[in-house]
Amino acid sequence: PAPTGVSSAALLDPSSRFRKTKLFTMGKVAHRLSEVVYTISPMKVGVMGGLFKDWAAQMTKKVTGNWDAGLFFVVPTVGVYQYAAWYKEREKLAHRY
């Protein structure tokens, strides 16, 4: 629908002030799409070398930085394992005769 009192020639004219309103340009603005391509250079020999470089020092740093979380994981795990071993041994001795 054309605005009231505007001729169709004014709407088709690119320099018309009616052409620049939101009513006519919404959804019609062209956006140029850009493409990004990630590649690995053929001259690069050690692609994943940085992941395993100084692995022992990285793990030591992580463990010493989170010793409390390790403590709350290791203690219950070892406790459950020892209780299960004790229970199994007790059952074995109870059914011996």
N, CA and C atoms as a LAMMPS dump frame, in Angstrom:
ITEM: TIMESTEP
0
ITEM: NUMBER OF ATOMS
291
ITEM: BOX BOUNDS ff ff ff
-5.0000000000000000e+02 5.0000000000000000e+02
-5.0000000000000000e+02 5.0000000000000000e+02
-5.0000000000000000e+02 5.0000000000000000e+02
ITEM: ATOMS id mol type element x y z
1 1 1 N 0.835 -1.188 0
2 1 2 C 0 0 0
3 1 3 C 0.874 1.243 0
4 2 1 N 0.543 2.128 -0.866
5 2 2 C 1.296 3.377 -1.001
6 2 3 C 0.824 4.384 0.028
7 3 1 N 1.755 5.249 0.497
8 3 2 C 1.327 6.316 1.395
9 3 3 C 0.309 7.209 0.697
10 4 1 N -0.561 7.797 1.477
11 4 2 C -1.628 8.619 0.923
12 4 3 C -1.051 9.838 0.224
13 5 1 N -1.532 10.12 -1.001
14 5 2 C -1.119 11.305 -1.746
15 5 3 C 0.206 11.179 -2.451
16 6 1 N 0.739 9.961 -2.606
17 6 2 C 2.028 9.78 -3.274
18 6 3 C 1.783 9.011 -4.558
19 7 1 N 2.351 9.509 -5.625
20 7 2 C 2.157 8.84 -6.915
21 7 3 C 3.056 7.617 -7.01
22 8 1 N 2.691 6.702 -7.888
23 8 2 C 3.494 5.497 -8.067
24 8 3 C 4.843 5.831 -8.698
25 9 1 N 4.929 6.914 -9.469
26 9 2 C 6.208 7.328 -10.058
27 9 3 C 7.174 7.765 -8.967
28 10 1 N 6.657 8.42 -7.916
29 10 2 C 7.519 8.855 -6.817
30 10 3 C 8.039 7.655 -6.034
31 11 1 N 7.249 6.606 -5.961
32 11 2 C 7.686 5.412 -5.238
33 11 3 C 8.763 4.653 -5.997
34 12 1 N 8.723 4.683 -7.304
35 12 2 C 9.698 3.966 -8.116
36 12 3 C 10.997 4.741 -8.283
37 13 1 N 10.965 6.042 -8.051
38 13 2 C 12.151 6.883 -8.211
39 13 3 C 13.115 6.622 -7.053
40 14 1 N 14.376 6.179 -7.337
41 14 2 C 15.316 5.868 -6.257
42 14 3 C 15.692 7.087 -5.422
43 15 1 N 15.598 8.297 -5.969
44 15 2 C 15.989 9.479 -5.214
45 15 3 C 14.817 10.062 -4.43
46 16 1 N 13.662 9.428 -4.486
47 16 2 C 12.485 9.934 -3.806
48 16 3 C 12.627 9.773 -2.298
49 17 1 N 12.117 10.764 -1.535
50 17 2 C 12.205 10.678 -0.082
51 17 3 C 11.286 9.588 0.464
52 18 1 N 10.259 9.214 -0.284
53 18 2 C 9.358 8.144 0.142
54 18 3 C 10.035 6.78 0.02
55 19 1 N 10.982 6.67 -0.883
56 19 2 C 11.687 5.414 -1.12
57 19 3 C 12.586 5.055 0.072
58 20 1 N 13.012 6.052 0.84
59 20 2 C 13.963 5.829 1.919
60 20 3 C 13.294 5.544 3.256
61 21 1 N 11.999 5.451 3.291
62 21 2 C 11.323 5.146 4.551
63 21 3 C 11.449 3.667 4.866
64 22 1 N 11.251 3.339 6.126
65 22 2 C 11.359 1.947 6.556
66 22 3 C 10.351 1.046 5.876
67 23 1 N 9.241 1.612 5.515
68 23 2 C 8.178 0.836 4.891
69 23 3 C 8.663 0.159 3.612
70 24 1 N 9.545 0.82 2.885
71 24 2 C 9.975 0.299 1.593
72 24 3 C 11.331 -0.401 1.624
73 25 1 N 12.136 -0.145 2.637
74 25 2 C 13.476 -0.735 2.639
75 25 3 C 13.632 -1.89 3.62
76 26 1 N 12.664 -2.128 4.452
77 26 2 C 12.81 -3.183 5.44
78 26 3 C 12.871 -4.56 4.761
79 27 1 N 13.944 -5.276 5.038
80 27 2 C 14.111 -6.608 4.48
81 27 3 C 14.626 -6.619 3.057
82 28 1 N 14.936 -5.464 2.509
83 28 2 C 15.397 -5.42 1.123
84 28 3 C 16.839 -4.955 1.02
85 29 1 N 17.513 -4.777 2.135
86 29 2 C 18.897 -4.337 2.11
87 29 3 C 19.77 -5.569 1.9
88 30 1 N 20.581 -5.536 0.875
89 30 2 C 21.44 -6.67 0.564
90 30 3 C 22.677 -6.624 1.456
91 31 1 N 23.008 -7.758 2.02
92 31 2 C 24.205 -7.865 2.835
93 31 3 C 25.141 -8.834 2.148
94 32 1 N 26.373 -8.409 2.026
95 32 2 C 27.373 -9.253 1.397
96 32 3 C 27.861 -10.289 2.407
97 33 1 N 27.793 -11.551 2.033
98 33 2 C 28.24 -12.625 2.909
99 33 3 C 29.734 -12.818 2.75
100 34 1 N 30.391 -13.046 3.867
101 34 2 C 31.829 -13.3 3.785
102 34 3 C 32.083 -14.768 4.112
103 35 1 N 33.069 -15.313 3.495
104 35 2 C 33.397 -16.718 3.675
105 35 3 C 34.756 -16.815 4.354
106 36 1 N 34.839 -17.663 5.371
107 36 2 C 36.084 -17.875 6.082
108 36 3 C 36.478 -19.337 5.908
109 37 1 N 37.696 -19.561 5.473
110 37 2 C 38.184 -20.918 5.253
111 37 3 C 39.411 -21.121 6.125
112 38 1 N 39.374 -22.148 6.975
113 38 2 C 40.51 -22.476 7.818
114 38 3 C 41.226 -23.677 7.217
115 39 1 N 42.511 -23.541 7.006
116 39 2 C 43.288 -24.64 6.437
117 39 3 C 44.568 -24.821 7.244
118 40 1 N 45.201 -25.958 7.054
119 40 2 C 46.489 -26.238 7.681
120 40 3 C 47.54 -26.175 6.593
121 41 1 N 48.594 -25.477 6.905
122 41 2 C 49.665 -25.321 5.928
123 41 3 C 50.334 -26.67 5.667
124 42 1 N 50.65 -26.968 4.406
125 42 2 C 51.349 -28.233 4.127
126 42 3 C 52.787 -28.216 4.641
127 43 1 N 53.298 -27.049 4.976
128 43 2 C 54.659 -26.957 5.494
129 43 3 C 54.698 -27.214 7.001
130 44 1 N 53.547 -27.258 7.621
131 44 2 C 53.476 -27.472 9.064
132 44 3 C 53.578 -28.969 9.334
133 45 1 N 54.637 -29.396 9.999
134 45 2 C 54.865 -30.819 10.209
135 45 3 C 54.194 -31.302 11.494
136 46 1 N 54.382 -30.592 12.609
137 46 2 C 53.823 -31.012 13.892
138 46 3 C 52.497 -30.332 14.159
139 47 1 N 51.424 -30.877 13.614
140 47 2 C 50.125 -30.232 13.738
141 47 3 C 49.634 -30.249 15.178
142 48 1 N 49.737 -31.393 15.861
143 48 2 C 49.233 -31.499 17.228
144 48 3 C 50.356 -31.57 18.243
145 49 1 N 51.52 -31.097 17.903
146 49 2 C 52.661 -31.172 18.815
147 49 3 C 52.472 -30.352 20.067
148 50 1 N 51.757 -29.238 19.982
149 50 2 C 51.574 -28.377 21.137
150 50 3 C 50.697 -28.971 22.218
151 51 1 N 49.869 -29.954 21.867
152 51 2 C 48.992 -30.566 22.856
153 51 3 C 49.745 -31.437 23.849
154 52 1 N 50.8 -32.076 23.406
155 52 2 C 51.524 -33.018 24.253
156 52 3 C 52.875 -32.483 24.696
157 53 1 N 53.166 -31.251 24.379
158 53 2 C 54.439 -30.65 24.765
159 53 3 C 54.418 -30.399 26.268
160 54 1 N 55.38 -30.947 26.973
161 54 2 C 55.518 -30.78 28.419
162 54 3 C 54.249 -31.223 29.148
163 55 1 N 53.744 -32.388 28.779
164 55 2 C 52.487 -32.896 29.33
165 55 3 C 52.584 -33.167 30.828
166 56 1 N 53.701 -33.706 31.283
167 56 2 C 53.86 -34.042 32.7
168 56 3 C 53.805 -32.79 33.57
169 57 1 N 54.439 -31.727 33.144
170 57 2 C 54.428 -30.487 33.921
171 57 3 C 53.029 -29.869 33.954
172 58 1 N 52.304 -29.971 32.861
173 58 2 C 50.935 -29.444 32.833
174 58 3 C 50.031 -30.218 33.786
175 59 1 N 50.142 -31.54 33.809
176 59 2 C 49.317 -32.347 34.708
177 59 3 C 49.699 -32.091 36.163
178 60 1 N 50.99 -31.926 36.437
179 60 2 C 51.431 -31.63 37.804
180 60 3 C 50.85 -30.308 38.269
181 61 1 N 50.854 -29.322 37.396
182 61 2 C 50.3 -28.011 37.739
183 61 3 C 48.8 -28.11 38.009
184 62 1 N 48.082 -28.882 37.2
185 62 2 C 46.645 -29.03 37.404
186 62 3 C 46.327 -29.757 38.71
187 63 1 N 47.096 -30.779 39.031
188 63 2 C 46.847 -31.553 40.244
189 63 3 C 47.19 -30.73 41.479
190 64 1 N 48.313 -30.036 41.469
191 64 2 C 48.691 -29.248 42.641
192 64 3 C 47.781 -28.036 42.805
193 65 1 N 47.232 -27.536 41.73
194 65 2 C 46.313 -26.404 41.819
195 65 3 C 44.939 -26.81 42.315
196 66 1 N 44.576 -28.076 42.136
197 66 2 C 43.258 -28.566 42.538
198 66 3 C 43.377 -29.755 43.488
199 67 1 N 44.269 -29.663 44.438
200 67 2 C 44.49 -30.807 45.326
201 67 3 C 43.259 -31.117 46.172
202 68 1 N 42.488 -30.104 46.533
203 68 2 C 41.315 -30.359 47.364
204 68 3 C 40.251 -31.135 46.595
205 69 1 N 40.076 -30.81 45.302
206 69 2 C 39.117 -31.567 44.484
207 69 3 C 39.597 -33.004 44.303
208 70 1 N 40.892 -33.187 44.151
209 70 2 C 41.448 -34.533 44.042
210 70 3 C 41.262 -35.318 45.319
211 71 1 N 41.404 -34.625 46.458
212 71 2 C 41.224 -35.266 47.757
213 71 3 C 39.789 -35.752 47.921
214 72 1 N 38.828 -34.925 47.525
215 72 2 C 37.43 -35.306 47.668
216 72 3 C 37.005 -36.347 46.637
217 73 1 N 37.824 -36.609 45.658
218 73 2 C 37.551 -37.687 44.698
219 73 3 C 38.251 -38.978 45.117
220 74 1 N 39.516 -38.871 45.512
221 74 2 C 40.322 -40.057 45.796
222 74 3 C 39.877 -40.742 47.086
223 75 1 N 39.645 -39.989 48.14
224 75 2 C 39.309 -40.599 49.43
225 75 3 C 38.017 -41.427 49.358
226 76 1 N 36.912 -40.896 48.822
227 76 2 C 35.72 -41.75 48.728
228 76 3 C 35.901 -42.945 47.797
229 77 1 N 36.635 -42.769 46.724
230 77 2 C 36.836 -43.869 45.774
231 77 3 C 37.63 -45.002 46.417
232 78 1 N 38.715 -44.654 47.084
233 78 2 C 39.539 -45.67 47.746
234 78 3 C 38.752 -46.314 48.89
235 79 1 N 37.983 -45.507 49.625
236 79 2 C 37.186 -46.049 50.728
237 79 3 C 36.154 -47.051 50.254
238 80 1 N 35.448 -46.738 49.172
239 80 2 C 34.443 -47.657 48.635
240 80 3 C 35.103 -48.937 48.137
241 81 1 N 36.256 -48.817 47.489
242 81 2 C 36.969 -49.995 46.977
243 81 3 C 37.408 -50.906 48.129
244 82 1 N 37.958 -50.312 49.175
245 82 2 C 38.417 -51.118 50.31
246 82 3 C 37.242 -51.769 51.046
247 83 1 N 36.141 -51.056 51.176
248 83 2 C 34.961 -51.642 51.833
249 83 3 C 34.432 -52.818 51.013
250 84 1 N 34.398 -52.66 49.679
251 84 2 C 33.915 -53.752 48.828
252 84 3 C 34.832 -54.969 48.936
253 85 1 N 36.147 -54.749 48.982
254 85 2 C 37.086 -55.864 49.114
255 85 3 C 36.917 -56.543 50.48
256 86 1 N 36.754 -55.753 51.535
257 86 2 C 36.545 -56.311 52.879
258 86 3 C 35.25 -57.117 52.946
259 87 1 N 34.182 -56.593 52.353
260 87 2 C 32.884 -57.266 52.376
261 87 3 C 32.949 -58.592 51.615
262 88 1 N 33.618 -58.574 50.487
263 88 2 C 33.746 -59.8 49.685
264 88 3 C 34.542 -60.864 50.448
265 89 1 N 35.606 -60.432 51.108
266 89 2 C 36.42 -61.374 51.889
267 89 3 C 35.614 -61.93 53.062
268 90 1 N 34.81 -61.105 53.718
269 90 2 C 33.978 -61.552 54.829
270 90 3 C 32.94 -62.574 54.367
271 91 1 N 32.317 -62.308 53.19
272 91 2 C 31.346 -63.267 52.632
273 91 3 C 32.017 -64.595 52.297
274 92 1 N 33.225 -64.494 51.772
275 92 2 C 33.94 -65.722 51.416
276 92 3 C 34.251 -66.548 52.658
277 93 1 N 34.666 -65.876 53.734
278 93 2 C 34.985 -66.606 54.97
279 93 3 C 33.715 -67.138 55.636
280 94 1 N 32.6 -66.426 55.513
281 94 2 C 31.346 -66.856 56.147
282 94 3 C 30.796 -68.119 55.488
283 95 1 N 31.025 -68.285 54.217
284 95 2 C 30.497 -69.458 53.492
285 95 3 C 31.543 -70.543 53.326
286 96 1 N 32.572 -70.502 54.136
287 96 2 C 33.658 -71.455 53.986
288 96 3 C 33.243 -72.854 54.421
289 97 1 N 32.425 -72.997 55.416
290 97 2 C 32.058 -74.33 55.924
291 97 3 C 30.722 -74.759 55.426
